[in-house]
Amino acid sequence: MNLLQYHADTFVDESFPMKVVAAFFCFFLCLQSTFARQSASGVEGSVTDNKGAALVGVTIALLNANDHKLVKADVTNDKGFYRIEFSTAGDYIVQASFLGFNTYTSDKIKFSGHDKITLPVITLSEQSTTLGDVTVKASKPLIEVQADKLVVNVENSIVNTGSSALEVLSRSPGVSVDQNDNISLKGKQGVTIMMDGKLVPISGEDLANMLRGMSASSIEKIELISNPSARYDAAGTGGIINIITKKNKKDGFNGSVNANYGQGIYPKAGAGFNLNYRNKKLNVYSSYNYAYRKNSNELQLDRRFYQDGVFSTAYKQHNYITFPLQNHTASLGADYSISPKTSVGASFTGSVNPYSPTGSAYTHVVDAADITQSRFSTYNTQDNRLHNYAVNANIRHKFDSTGTELSVDADYARYWNSNTQDYTTQYYLADGSTDPVLNPYLLHGDLSGLTQIRALKADFTHNFKNGIHFEAGGKSSYVTADNQSAFYDQSNGGNVFDSSKSNHFIYDENINAAYVNGSKEWKKWSTQIGLRLEQTNIEGDQKVNNTSFDKHYTQLFPSISVHRHINEINDLGLTLSRRIERPDYSQLNPFKFYLDPTSYREGNPYLNPALTYAVELSHTYKNKFITTLSFSRTTNVITEVIQPVDSINHVSQITDKNLASMSFVGLSGAYPIQVFKWWNSTNSINLYYAFYEGNLANTPLKNGKPAFELNSVNSFILPRDWSLEGSLYYQSAQVYGYMNLKPIWMLNAGVQKNILSKQATIKLSITDIFRHGSPSGTNVYSNYYEAFVVKRDTRVATISFVYRFGRKNLSPVRRRSSGAEDEIRRAGSGG
């Protein structure tokens, strides 16, 4: 059978039950038709400016007249109209706020609980006076378009009340969270997640669990930076998501405790607490979280080998692995104000992550006639221990009240691990007998590694009198990694060192950077221009085979953004930048992690960084409907590949390689809709085309395919502090280098109840209800074809409880941006 004629139809299910999707949306349409004619009590009215023109996007807040606490809110539509529906009798006031206008506050309104009150037209007057150095700030709209980023003002959002940080992200314009909790921005992965300007030093599932445990009530805003300015590290081709937390506004003590339990195929559980204390000078915070998750991964492989395009042999494999893991994460920090202009701080974060996976792999070897010739099985056990900690010390000095400021950060981070692996392979005849025909192949591995990160950075900002905001700074980092792997053949009762599988790799990296950045705003225009210079020095040494390499290069990374405010309902933005994607340290580490004797994962110490030029044109309509057209060109694309090993017959490896280039064109849209006061729907779509070029394993590549992603999140606010949420995610077939991925989709649902005067919350949720969120696809090379299907433990029902205590208005502490942001990310993604 010819390679191009073979299709692993039994492994790859391309069907997509569109009836389920249709039923999902029909359910919401039925709800709409059921409740559309209902008339609720409340207040309504309209807002205009001094000239009588309707104002769009004005925040209308209904406040309790006694304590001024927020009861409910709305935003005016394109006709300046608002309506707030509620049914609780009492005394209230209405407050209207809009950027650039003075805030309006109504007289006391007596409400019986059954009336529909139409208020007089609210007329807002423009702010026209600035006194000295005092600038009056108005309330901001939910979505704010700036020259270099999109800002989601979470504290102004109704629908995000009571949500987690991960849920808020999934509802943010252009952001998608897939079935594996990977976060993408406008169709691109490789996104950097930051908290108050400091990179979060964990990734994957651990990052998702941290964001799930973080309440939206602690978030002030989220910055979506698809083309970051020169101030940020040039690393990361997918952009930056920066979560800005609220700052403490009152002295005192507060905290929260949380616990959760989930059940999929295997159980998952977690618990933790966080504590904060602040007075006028001192701010102290601490947290601890524990997680236990037992996961599984079932992998079916059909690996076919060819000679000159003619099928010769195949390995049909079924692999199953379980990996129970525990995670202990703790943090401790403090900030101290030496004077009104100077503050110092220090922080510590650390984690311990033991896990012991066990796996089994069963393989049938077939000949050219597709007849089984032999069988073998591999059983493996591992004992892993991962440890890391990071410390930061910082100082910040304000020279004046106009924004002139200098901050300095010093960082040290340490990641180390130990890993023992044992593999037992038994060989059998093709007739199905259970008696081995050969002595078992026993392989033992001892692996260890240590990565240390040291960084120092300084940032200076100054506001000139002509309105120009100036930034400049520098950074230097030094990273050392020492990894050893020793494998021994124990088949004959001894402990024979296997140099073909063992390695000792030492890696040193020094990056020195400097940047300048300037921005200015006018009435209708705003712009930002920056330039970053990075010098990179790398040395690598493989001790086992006595090979070494060194690289030294200096690169410039320009960035520019321009924003045009056309009118009250239309904004345009244009951004251009050059970015770099350096390999994670785990991608460079040439260790081998075996699935069985014929397949393994291995790092590539000779990976080159990828360089990207990117441009985006965005349009915002009515301050909430955002459409973006993007184009990028990347060279030396770092791509995960599954390919045959050149020097060994019938063995395949998973590794990362550089492809020549990737061209990306995308059109994305984010459209939040308030169907009713109790029903909010956030919908996003990403259409994109990625075209890859390269040549690996003697296989020329010119491959691309149009693809799209759909994400709809619907929340329903119910009486008595109940709320519901349902979401649907669909990803079409797509191309990733040599890999062709099949469609996936997920349907999720959840219910929430606030109790104990809203100090506690109980949630019940289920993810991937129909279990269609796991990937499948094919890899095709000149003399190798592989079809794979992965089944993961994605359908999980979870119940969680959160209790908050202390001062309700006390927000989380000030977080500092460290000097080791990119380095910690690259080390963390290897854990």
DAVENVEN-V332452 format. One record per run of one state. SS is the DSSP state (hx for helix, st for strand, lp for the rest). FROM is the first residue (numbers start at 1). LEN is the number of residues. If there is no record, write none. Layout:
<<SS/FROM/LEN> <SS/FROM/LEN>>
This chain:
<<lp/1/1> <st/2/1> <hx/3/3> <lp/6/12> <hx/18/18> <lp/36/6> <st/42/7> <lp/49/5> <st/54/1> <lp/55/4> <st/59/6> <lp/65/5> <st/70/6> <lp/76/5> <st/81/5> <lp/86/4> <st/90/8> <lp/98/3> <st/101/1> <lp/102/2> <st/104/2> <lp/106/3> <st/109/3> <lp/112/4> <st/116/3> <lp/119/3> <st/122/2> <lp/124/2> <st/126/1> <lp/127/4> <st/131/1> <lp/132/2> <st/134/1> <lp/135/8> <st/143/3> <lp/146/4> <st/150/3> <lp/153/1> <hx/154/3> <lp/157/7> <st/164/1> <hx/165/7> <lp/172/3> <st/175/3> <lp/178/5> <st/183/3> <lp/186/2> <st/188/1> <lp/189/3> <st/192/4> <lp/196/2> <st/198/2> <lp/200/4> <hx/204/9> <lp/213/2> <st/215/1> <hx/216/3> <st/219/7> <lp/226/9> <st/235/1> <lp/236/4> <st/240/6> <lp/246/6> <st/252/12> <lp/264/3> <st/267/12> <lp/279/3> <st/282/26> <lp/308/2> <st/310/30> <lp/340/2> <st/342/14> <lp/356/2> <st/358/9> <lp/367/5> <st/372/27> <lp/399/6> <st/405/25> <lp/430/11> <st/441/23> <lp/464/5> <st/469/21> <lp/490/6> <st/496/2> <lp/498/5> <st/503/19> <lp/522/3> <st/525/18> <lp/543/4> <st/547/19> <lp/566/4> <st/570/12> <lp/582/3> <hx/585/4> <lp/589/3> <st/592/5> <lp/597/2> <st/599/4> <lp/603/7> <st/610/12> <lp/622/3> <st/625/20> <lp/645/7> <st/652/25> <lp/677/2> <st/679/18> <lp/697/2> <st/699/20> <lp/719/3> <st/722/10> <lp/732/2> <st/734/3> <lp/737/2> <st/739/3> <lp/742/2> <st/744/12> <lp/756/4> <st/760/8> <lp/768/8> <st/776/6> <lp/782/2> <st/784/9> <lp/793/3> <st/796/11> <lp/807/14> <hx/821/8> <lp/829/3>>
